């Protein structure tokens, strides 16, 4: 057992709390729904970036390379000043949704380099320009651009030309679960001597301004030694901690209180406010910091003068060990601990990457895992308190209260975020994909994520799962059962533990969620579902989450297929639980029946000539129903038509023999409901391994679907499967409503429309989560169909592959997005010269939200390490396949 594995075991057994401290600060708390107390719900305008340095947050904190305890009582992060900027660099800057030509967009360069599940070792890199940061120019340039234009990035300003920047590496190493060693290494990359103000900052989250009865914590300086300055932190529930600072220029104290005078023109309640340290450093206001050396926010001030190429290191320590216990905070043990924790991290990841000998692949995988761990965030949002307001604050006046139907929701957890700047809030379907690679390194945390979303303080009493804070009632694809089962499988395979309690606990709540889907999203009770946008944003001809311009509703091939997949996932879990509790055999029978009806509905040939399966094109399409009982096939060849592949599962005849009640029901359906077998995978036939195939797509329809999917003029890209067929580049699909044209055309990169804010695009780019599910589905089909079932890949190439080989080929193409090509560049970086050639940039990986369907360059949120982090799992799987 590695040292890191022992730490996780100690945390699991609660003999030490290694996960109590971690990278739980958001990259952006401003502009979020939970900080919005406006009347009209304009979150971006109510709490803009300009307010962030001066205004106390209500629900959480943000910062650069920050850490906190698991309830975010005490926080630590760094602040910087290059002598040029108008404000301290305390947090990453970016454009709001309305400012960006493709929605919200961070405009900084920072990288999650390393992390372990216990957070015993962590490393972060921030690239800080030496010239004045161009805040206004970034806003102005992007506001002049349209949806068809590329975004104007920080690098486009020329601010990194001639290496005029600092590399700021922030590293953490835990000596114990409550003793955090911190070192900040600053390198001057320019050819001239430069000065940098470094301000490591410790502060309490403001919990006292909202309730008259809340006790206020305190920070104060205590004497220790001439070269070491010490801050004592005292919190009513966290207890005492000490921050030791090695040889700072000074300690600067203020309060984490709103500067009402600056923001609102009214007198402050106290002289010391949140931006006091900013005003002291930038404006030279000595009166802005507390001469009594106490408060709720403190920064150690280091003034570093660095020669060309020089590196200097600053050491700090946040510990539960007090000065009177004889601590030597910066002895030789300090450096030795960092060296030891890094070595232990190497040992831990060497075991994870044992199947992958390629050095570049290991680096990609390790950075993917680091990103997944760094994007864990403390998320606090109590909807009832948010709607009603706090006792010590004025009652909010809201015209259209957001999320008022979610009064029960009480979130106070460490949660895996999609992206801690662009999406610093959990998203239900994103999370189900995050947990797959997380389970490889930390199954306990992965299980906790799946468990949380189904707890009664998350899950709506009607069974709906919260989507995301902008609109909890939006409908995400029902992939939670899949994620729950995959975590269970991974822990069982990798760690030899089968946590049936976890599986049963989540399954019981998923029964409520499945029932909600059946009752709320099946208009006519015919097992054809209308889920809405289902996470695929602008993929359809219309905004599927809003009222249709035609009226009526859409029967969704993807919504129905997701439900088929959901039913099979629940069937699989029920049978696993039935191994020790026969009651679950009856429940498994129910989901088997659900699946048969859903599969029949999707493939059904009835009196009408219009179906979701189109015989002419041999593809699945959505069908529009108008109020006048007209039905229109929406012939958009998109991922919607490939999602039916996801509903596939295998039943082993030997396994069925262990469940006599389920087998009896299974055989009853075969004998008495032959109509439900029509046009779906056969239930009566088994393969040579005595397995039954349960699938919406039968082998006859599988071939024409794959013929399109593996066609490089349609779905297949050099880097994965596109979300829309490239055939729509020259032949956009057009539909007219009362003379108004609605069309869908292939767009390889960013969206050229404002649908869903224009910040994501499902009309051509490659998306990792659905590609991952395609790969898994092909592997299951291969297990049943065997090596004799082959398809041409790519279509028209004359090269025939088994479905397992196709799955591996798709995995390989996805991995090449991040790998160095023969031309020595990484497709993910596109034509960015610095990232492709500069030695200080070229091995830094960003895991973008989605990928250009033509060239593999990254698009959207650039730290979407959650589902794009699935590449870590693909690297492992591909290595095993070889």
Secondary structure, DSSP 8 states (H G I E B T S, - for coil): --HHHHHHHHHHHTSS-TTSEES--BS--TT-GGG---SS--HHHHT-HHHHTTS--SS--B-EEEEEETT-SEEEEEEEE-SS-SS-B-S--EE-TTTSTTS-EE---EEEEEE-TT-SEEEEEEEEESS---HHHHHHHHHT--TTS----GGGGTTTGGG-EEEEEEEEEEEETTEEEEEEEEEE-SSS-EEEEEEEEEEE---SSS-TT----EEEEE---SSEEEEEEEETTTEEEEEEEES-SEEEEE-S---HHHHHSS--SSS--TTHHHHHHHH--GGGS-TT-EESEEEEEEEEEE-TT-EEEEEEEEES--GGGT--TTSHHHHHHHHHHHHHHHHHHHHHTTT---HHHHHHHHHHHHHHHHTEEEEEEEHHHHHH--TTS-----SS-TTGGGTT-EEEEEEE-SBTTTB-S--HHHHHHHHHHHHHH-HHHHHHHHHHHTSTTTS-TTS-----TT-TTS-----HHHHHHHHHHHIIIII----HHHHHHHHHHHHHHHHHHHHHS-TTSSS-----STT-TT-SSS-TTS--TT-SEEE-HHHHHHHHHHHHHHHHHHHHHHTT-THHHHHHHHHHHHHHHHHHHHH---SSS--SEETTTTEE-EEEE-TTS-EEEE---BGGGTGGGG-EEEEEHHHHHT-HHHHHHHHHHHHH-GGGGTTS--SS---TT-EEEEESS-HHHHHHHHHHHT-TTTTEETTEEBSB-GGGGTS-EEEEETTEEEEE--BSSS-SS-GGGGS---SB-B-HHHHHHHHHHHHHHHHHH-TT-EEESSTTSS-EEEHHHHHHHHHHHHHTTTSB-TTS-BGGGTT-HHHHH-TTTTT---B-SEE-TTT--EES-TB-TTTGGGHHHHHHHHHHH-
